[in-house]
Structure formats: structure tokens, C-alpha cells
Amino acid sequence: MAQVSPLLSVDDIARSMDYYEKVLRFSKGIALPGEGGRLMHGEVSIADDIHLMFMPTQGGEGPIADKLAKGGPKGAGVILYLNLGDQDIDAYFADVKRAGAKMIEEITDQFWGDRTFTIEDPDGYVLCFAKHVRDVDFSQMQHP
């Protein structure tokens, strides 16, 4: 099965992994330490097939790390759209909000048939969590 696993540059991998575990209820996966024990790679997952990876904004190696070290906003213009499959999105939303996630958009039904809410993580990445709740005939789909 084909899969996309975004690799996000973050200021502190351990902090990001803790946030995704405690606030967003992701499961922690691989955490690879580098020099001095500082993490150089980390992974989290949710809903069986959604995986995110983290790399350090500063202190990494290679051309991507060199570009990140020059500064600029992380994730500008990118929204991660995460389909939660069979998970109860309303219960998940309530848990995430109660845990203190920064809400960008409250939970709402979208005209294309998904129920969504959007948060911003501590590094400025925007994540839109979704669940398909109704089929909409494309020919009759209209933005409100």
C-alpha cells in the first residue's frame, strides 16, 4: 500500500513527540538519538496508517538540514489533512481540545462531506483532522 509520511522540521523532537502523544493522542514510534543524546529523528502515528516523522530544524546533517538552518517559517503554506478513518472524530476533537491544542477551526461539517477541525502545533504546523461522514454528488457540490 502506498503511503505518505510527512517529515516535519521541529525545534525539539522530544518535545514534539510528547505533544503529539499527550495532546493529540498519537503513539510514539522510533526515536533515534544523535550526539549528546539529543534526538535526531522521531516518529509518531495514529489511526493505523497516519505516520509523521520529525527532524531537527537546527543541528541536522545534509542539504535539507542546511536549508532549514537558514531560517524561515516551518510549514508555511502546508496543511496536513489527516483522515481518521473509523475513529469517532467528535470524541477525538473533545479530547484534543481539552488537552489544550491550539484551535484554528472548531469541528464542523464541510460541504464536500467530511467533518473536520483544525489545530496548530507548537512548531506552527497546521493539521486538519477529518472523517468522511456523508457522500456528496460532485455535480451538486457547492461551496456555501
C-alpha positions in Angstrom: 0.0 0.0 0.0 1.3 3.4 -0.9 1.7 5.9 1.9 2.8 9.5 2.6 4.7 10.1 5.8 5.5 13.8 6.2 8.9 14.7 7.6 8.5 17.9 9.7 11.4 20.0 10.9 10.9 20.9 14.5 12.9 22.8 17.2 12.9 19.9 19.7 11.9 16.4 18.6 11.4 15.1 22.1 9.0 18.0 22.9 7.1 17.5 19.6 6.7 13.7 20.2 5.5 14.4 23.7 2.9 17.0 22.4 1.6 14.6 19.7 1.3 11.8 22.3 -0.2 13.8 25.2 -2.4 16.4 23.3 -3.2 14.7 20.0 -3.1 11.0 21.2 -0.6 9.8 18.7 1.5 6.8 19.6 5.2 7.3 19.8 7.4 5.2 17.5 11.1 5.3 16.7 13.2 7.9 18.5 16.9 8.0 17.3 19.4 9.9 19.4 22.4 11.6 18.0 25.4 13.2 19.5 24.9 14.0 23.2 21.6 12.1 23.3 19.6 14.8 21.5 17.1 13.2 19.2 17.9 13.4 15.5 14.8 11.6 14.2 11.4 10.7 15.7 8.1 9.2 14.6 4.5 9.2 15.8 1.3 7.6 14.4 -2.4 7.5 14.7 -5.4 5.7 13.1 -3.2 2.7 11.9 -1.9 4.4 8.8 -1.1 8.0 9.6 2.6 8.5 10.4 4.6 11.7 10.9 8.3 12.0 11.2 10.4 14.7 12.8 13.8 16.1 12.1 15.7 18.9 13.9 15.5 22.4 12.4 19.0 23.1 13.7 21.9 20.6 14.0 20.8 18.1 11.4 23.0 16.9 8.5 22.6 17.1 4.7 21.2 19.6 2.2 17.7 19.7 3.8 19.1 20.5 7.2 21.4 23.2 5.7 18.4 24.9 4.1 16.4 24.7 7.3 19.3 26.2 9.3 19.0 29.4 7.2 15.6 30.2 8.8 12.2 30.9 7.5 8.8 29.7 8.7 8.3 26.0 9.1 5.3 24.6 7.3 4.3 27.9 5.7 1.5 27.1 3.2 1.2 23.5 4.1 -1.8 22.0 5.8 -1.7 18.3 6.7 -5.1 16.8 6.1 -5.4 13.6 8.3 -8.4 11.3 7.7 -9.1 9.5 10.9 -11.0 6.6 9.3 -13.4 4.9 11.7 -12.3 6.9 14.7 -15.1 9.0 16.5 -14.0 12.5 15.4 -16.3 14.2 17.9 -14.8 12.4 20.8 -11.3 12.9 19.5 -12.0 16.6 19.0 -13.2 16.9 22.6 -10.1 15.1 23.9 -7.7 17.2 21.8 -9.4 20.5 22.8 -9.5 19.5 26.5 -5.8 18.7 26.3 -5.0 22.2 25.2 -4.5 22.1 21.4 -4.4 25.5 19.7 -7.7 25.5 17.7 -7.7 27.1 14.3 -11.1 25.9 13.3 -13.7 24.2 15.6 -15.3 21.0 14.5 -17.8 21.4 11.6 -19.4 19.6 8.7 -17.9 20.5 5.3 -19.8 20.9 2.1 -17.7 18.1 0.5 -18.9 15.5 3.1 -16.2 15.5 5.7 -16.4 16.5 9.3 -13.2 18.4 10.2 -11.4 20.5 12.8 -8.0 22.2 12.5 -5.2 22.8 15.0 -1.8 24.4 15.0 1.0 22.5 16.7 3.8 24.2 18.8 6.1 24.5 15.8 3.5 26.2 13.7 2.3 23.3 11.6 -1.4 23.2 10.7 -3.2 19.9 11.0 -6.7 19.4 9.8 -8.3 16.2 11.2 -11.2 14.7 9.1 -13.7 12.0 8.9 -15.9 11.3 5.9 -19.5 11.5 7.2 -21.6 11.7 4.0 -21.3 11.2 0.3 -21.9 14.2 -1.8 -22.6 14.1 -5.6 -19.8 16.1 -7.1 -22.0 17.6 -9.8 -24.2 19.1 -7.0 -21.4 20.1 -4.7 -21.3 23.9 -4.0 -19.2 25.9 -1.6 -21.6 27.7 0.8 
